[in-house]
Amino acid sequence: MTTPFVTQENVIRAREIVLQTQWATISLIQRHLRLGYQSAIQVVQCLQAEGLLIPKYRQLWLVADAYHQHTFQHRLEFIESIVAFIVACKARMLQLTRPACSEAFYSFAPETDANSLCRKLCEKCFQQPRDFGDDPSAAIVKFLKNHGHCDEMSPSDIELLEILICDKFYNH
């Protein structure tokens, strides 16, 4: 068995990707650099040792504050508000509504739109049988795209949204 090693070129290319997306996962590094899992881990560890990446959630790293693009914090807050809305919808469906859920619920959309969107989201993504197993994140993102809530998001921001949805539903 060979031991994976990281080239300086891989670290430089990964740094460019991370600075563009403002976040990283092992999968993102693997796909963009065509590396194996262990090599991608080593690249992320190098970037973390440099101070470029800081752990945010399990298997998700964000760029350190010193490297933030001025728009990233706004984009991240928007993405996190979508995740909070989805959690609030699920809580409403399960009748577990808490004040924090209500705040998140109405911060995403006006009250009439939020109620309608929540009802449709629950019907499409949480109650109907799905072909993609137990993971509703793909259906949620597709639903939000179809309703125009992801129009201004880049593909990497949509991928980050999917990661945060999975993290919220399956790791807590």
Solvent accessible surface area in square Angstrom, and as a share of the most:
residue,aa,sasa,rsa
1,M,241,1.08
2,T,125,0.73
3,T,110,0.64
4,P,45,0.28
5,F,151,0.63
6,V,36,0.21
7,T,55,0.32
8,Q,116,0.52
9,E,110,0.49
10,N,18,0.09
11,V,8,0.05
12,I,75,0.38
13,R,88,0.32
14,A,0,0.00
15,R,65,0.24
16,E,107,0.48
17,I,25,0.13
18,V,0,0.00
19,L,63,0.31
20,Q,136,0.60
21,T,10,0.06
22,Q,0,0.00
23,W,0,0.00
24,A,0,0.00
25,T,10,0.06
26,I,10,0.05
27,S,52,0.34
28,L,2,0.01
29,I,0,0.00
30,Q,51,0.22
31,R,122,0.45
32,H,93,0.41
33,L,8,0.04
34,R,221,0.81
35,L,35,0.17
36,G,45,0.43
37,Y,111,0.42
38,Q,101,0.45
39,S,15,0.09
40,A,0,0.00
41,I,39,0.20
42,Q,54,0.24
43,V,0,0.00
44,V,1,0.01
45,Q,101,0.45
46,C,51,0.30
47,L,0,0.00
48,Q,68,0.30
49,A,92,0.72
50,E,84,0.38
51,G,34,0.33
52,L,3,0.01
53,L,2,0.01
54,I,82,0.42
55,P,86,0.54
56,K,82,0.35
57,Y,69,0.26
58,R,165,0.60
59,Q,95,0.42
60,L,1,0.00
61,W,34,0.12
62,L,10,0.05
63,V,0,0.00
64,A,16,0.13
65,D,114,0.59
66,A,96,0.74
67,Y,95,0.36
68,H,52,0.23
69,Q,71,0.31
70,H,175,0.78
71,T,57,0.33
72,F,0,0.00
73,Q,81,0.36
74,H,133,0.59
75,R,55,0.20
76,L,8,0.04
77,E,93,0.42
78,F,79,0.33
79,I,1,0.01
80,E,54,0.24
81,S,30,0.19
82,I,0,0.00
83,V,8,0.04
84,A,35,0.27
85,F,0,0.00
86,I,0,0.00
87,V,37,0.21
88,A,0,0.00
89,C,0,0.00
90,K,57,0.24
91,A,6,0.05
92,R,77,0.28
93,M,53,0.24
94,L,90,0.45
95,Q,158,0.70
96,L,100,0.50
97,T,69,0.40
98,R,123,0.45
99,P,107,0.67
100,A,69,0.53
101,C,8,0.05
102,S,34,0.22
103,E,126,0.56
104,A,18,0.14
105,F,0,0.00
106,Y,78,0.30
107,S,83,0.53
108,F,29,0.12
109,A,8,0.06
110,P,90,0.56
111,E,106,0.48
112,T,109,0.63
113,D,79,0.41
114,A,0,0.00
115,N,56,0.29
116,S,34,0.22
117,L,12,0.06
118,C,9,0.05
119,R,134,0.49
120,K,79,0.33
121,L,0,0.00
122,C,11,0.06
123,E,77,0.35
124,K,111,0.47
125,C,1,0.00
126,F,27,0.11
127,Q,114,0.51
128,Q,89,0.40
129,P,134,0.85
130,R,65,0.24
131,D,155,0.80
132,F,83,0.35
133,G,44,0.42
134,D,126,0.65
135,D,54,0.28
136,P,7,0.05
137,S,5,0.03
138,A,53,0.41
139,A,15,0.12
140,I,0,0.00
141,V,4,0.02
142,K,129,0.55
143,F,13,0.05
144,L,0,0.00
145,K,95,0.40
146,N,106,0.54
147,H,78,0.35
148,G,37,0.35
149,H,56,0.25
150,C,6,0.03
151,D,107,0.55
152,E,169,0.76
153,M,22,0.10
154,S,46,0.30
155,P,116,0.73
156,S,25,0.16
157,D,5,0.02
158,I,25,0.13
159,E,43,0.19
160,L,0,0.00
161,L,0,0.00
162,E,59,0.26
163,I,41,0.21
164,L,7,0.04
165,I,0,0.00
166,C,41,0.24
167,D,7,0.04
168,K,87,0.37
169,F,47,0.20
170,Y,104,0.39
171,N,60,0.31
172,H,155,0.69
